[in-house]
């Protein structure tokens, strides 16, 4: 069977309410899949209703009893979808990961959307989240996968020798290099570990199977 394009929009709505979807509603052609990050608990019902009125089925990863983070992510599709629980991968905050299997004319496609929290406020839990996401991607390798989200990476910096610059690097003279050691809330680690955890998603397609849209 010939492949069929799947049109996807991903969007960190930054805790805004359903009205932030106004630009989506006036598109001449709606995307097949919409993924939203940083959807607050109190806005989730209104956002999902707005999407349903546009013809989408939705899942939401946030829930009232989840510790620590009072928000989640939304996956919305114009076909049938089935939610999958990411808890087995030991994310620090599983509510920041949404995973659904989406029916398409070519068979089911995994859609995963994540909000990887920033390092400045969450320290090494950011890298723990990336490590958990890596295991999830490897578990799904061999199956069709669309991975979207806000990674809070890489740095907003020019490519260096054709490679991204990560928050595991600092500038030494004219070169970006991994920093030595950083301790946050009693947990220490190296810039090399941080850099490698990020780079795997952007620059290791042979192992990850990920082809980036950019």
Residue, then its C-alpha position, 0 to 999 in steps of 0.5 A: x500500500x502506498x504511504x499517505x501523508x499525515x499532517x501534524x501541528x505541534x504547539x506549546x500553548x503555554x498554559x493558555x485557554x481554549x481561545x488560543x486555538x482560534x488560529x487553528x479553527x480558521x485554517x483552510x484545511x485542518x491537520x490530521x493530528x494536533x499535539x499540545x503541550x503545557x495544557x493546564x488542568x483547569x483549561x483541559x476540558x474547554x480545550x478538548x471540547x473545542x477540538x471535538x467541535x472541530x471533529x477531533x478525538x482527544x486524549x489528555x495526559x494530565x490528571x488531578x492526582x498527579x504529583x508535582x506538575x498541574x498540567x499535561x499534554x493533548x493529542x487530537x486526531x481526526x480518526x480513532x485513537x487509543x491512549x497508552x500509559x507511559x508509566x512503565x518508563x519511569x518518567x519523573x512526571x508521567x503526566x507530561x507525556x501523552x502517547x496514543x495509537x492513531x488509526x490511519x489508512x496505512x495502519x496504526x501510528x504511535x503519536x507521542x508528545x512530551x513537555x521536557x521541563x527546563x533544567x534551570x528549575x528542575x535540574x537533573x530530572x530533565x535528563x531523567x525525563x530524556x532518558x525515560x523518553x529514549x527507552x520509550x522510543x527504543x521500545x517503539x522502534x520498528x513501529x511508525x512513530x511521530x514524536x513531538x513536543x517541547x524539549x527545552x533544547x537545544x540552545x538558541x545558538x548557531x550550529x557548531x561544525x554542523x551540530x546543535x549546541x545543547x544546554x550541556x555545553x558552555x562557551x570556552x573562547x570560540x568553542x562550545x564544549x561540555x561543562x565539567x560538573x553541575x549539582x542541583x538539589x544534591x544531584x551532580x552530573x557532567x555536561x557530557x551526560x547532559x549533552x549526550x542525552x539531548x543529542x541522541x534525539x537530534x543527531x543519532x538517527x541510526x540508533x533512534x530511528x528519528x528523522x527530524x522535521x527541521 
